[in-house]
Amino acid sequence: MADLIIPHLSPGDKVLDVGCGDLRIGEILSKNNINWVGVDTLNYNRSNLEFHTFDGVKLPFNALEFNVVLVAFVFHHCDDCKPLLSECVRVSSRRVILFEDVLNGSSFNRFITNFHDQLVNWIIDKRIYCPCTFKTQDEWFEAFRAHGFNSTFTQHLKTHSLAMVDQQLLVFDR
Ligand SMILES: C[S@@+](CC[C@H](N)C(=O)[O-])C[C@H]1O[C@@H](n2cnc3c(N)ncnc32)[C@H](O)[C@@H]1O
């Protein structure tokens, strides 16, 4: 994942990793002259990077305090991601990098995506809340457009043609 993120960062960037988990990605990327800060509702951080817990809605930072905000596989853990998304765009001066399992509109795809998420998070940490509020790509484009952020890059992360969950990297710029 670090390899996918690095082309979208610039040296000296200050990055906020929302829903950072163990912060392993931040540990790798902070070696490239990136100032990395993590926030999460749970604390299973295993790094020495700056880390804060928060209530899952209000980010404890000033407007435009970060160049880039990373939100990797987090929004579908919110019953309604709109308040947290508003906070992410508030604190980002340039870019939001989003990783998400993206729905294609079919109910079979929704079933498989939900099943995959419950299983993966059960393995990561059984405390993680999984309402599986996934969206289609168009819904993500619209959610960010509403805040003046436009899609500038999209990548499907499918590792093989039989992969049934469509994980995507979506980049939005102010
Ligand atoms: C699947 S893990 C992803 C962790 C990390 N971003 C990664 O990609 O390795 C989902 C993370 O989202 C966090 N989370 C859930 N709801 C959240 C919220 N409302 N705000 C911030 N983080 C949240 C969970 O605690 C968990 O660490």
The ligand as a MOL file (V3000), in Angstrom:
LIG
                    3D

  0  0  0     0  0            999 V3000
M  V30 BEGIN CTAB
M  V30 COUNTS 27 29 0 0 0
M  V30 BEGIN ATOM
M  V30 1 C -9.6600 -1.8360 8.3270 0
M  V30 2 S -8.8960 -0.8100 9.5400 0 CHG=1
M  V30 3 C -7.8230 0.1380 8.5000 0
M  V30 4 C -6.5730 0.5790 9.2050 0
M  V30 5 C -5.5600 1.3590 8.3350 0
M  V30 6 N -6.1600 2.5490 7.7740 0
M  V30 7 C -5.0130 0.4880 7.2490 0
M  V30 8 O -5.4230 0.6300 6.0890 0
M  V30 9 O -4.1500 -0.3490 7.5400 0 CHG=-1
M  V30 10 C -10.1920 0.3710 9.9070 0
M  V30 11 C -9.7670 1.3910 10.9560 0
M  V30 12 O -10.7370 2.4270 11.0350 0
M  V30 13 C -10.8750 2.7940 12.3870 0
M  V30 14 N -12.1490 3.5160 12.5410 0
M  V30 15 C -13.3960 3.0370 12.6140 0
M  V30 16 N -14.2950 4.0420 12.6970 0
M  V30 17 C -13.5750 5.1760 12.6710 0
M  V30 18 C -13.9090 6.5610 12.7160 0
M  V30 19 N -15.1730 6.9750 12.7920 0
M  V30 20 N -12.9010 7.4530 12.6630 0
M  V30 21 C -11.6180 7.0470 12.5640 0
M  V30 22 N -11.2430 5.7580 12.5210 0
M  V30 23 C -12.2110 4.8490 12.5740 0
M  V30 24 C -10.7830 1.4760 13.1300 0
M  V30 25 O -10.4820 1.6510 14.4820 0
M  V30 26 C -9.6570 0.8030 12.3530 0
M  V30 27 O -8.3980 1.1310 12.8770 0
M  V30 END ATOM
M  V30 BEGIN BOND
M  V30 1 1 1 2
M  V30 2 1 2 3
M  V30 3 1 2 10
M  V30 4 1 3 4
M  V30 5 1 4 5
M  V30 6 1 5 6
M  V30 7 1 5 7
M  V30 8 2 7 8
M  V30 9 1 7 9
M  V30 10 1 10 11
M  V30 11 1 11 12
M  V30 12 1 11 26
M  V30 13 1 12 13
M  V30 14 1 13 14
M  V30 15 1 13 24
M  V30 16 1 14 15
M  V30 17 1 14 23
M  V30 18 2 15 16
M  V30 19 1 16 17
M  V30 20 1 17 18
M  V30 21 2 17 23
M  V30 22 1 18 19
M  V30 23 2 18 20
M  V30 24 1 20 21
M  V30 25 2 21 22
M  V30 26 1 22 23
M  V30 27 1 24 25
M  V30 28 1 24 26
M  V30 29 1 26 27
M  V30 END BOND
M  V30 END CTAB
M  END
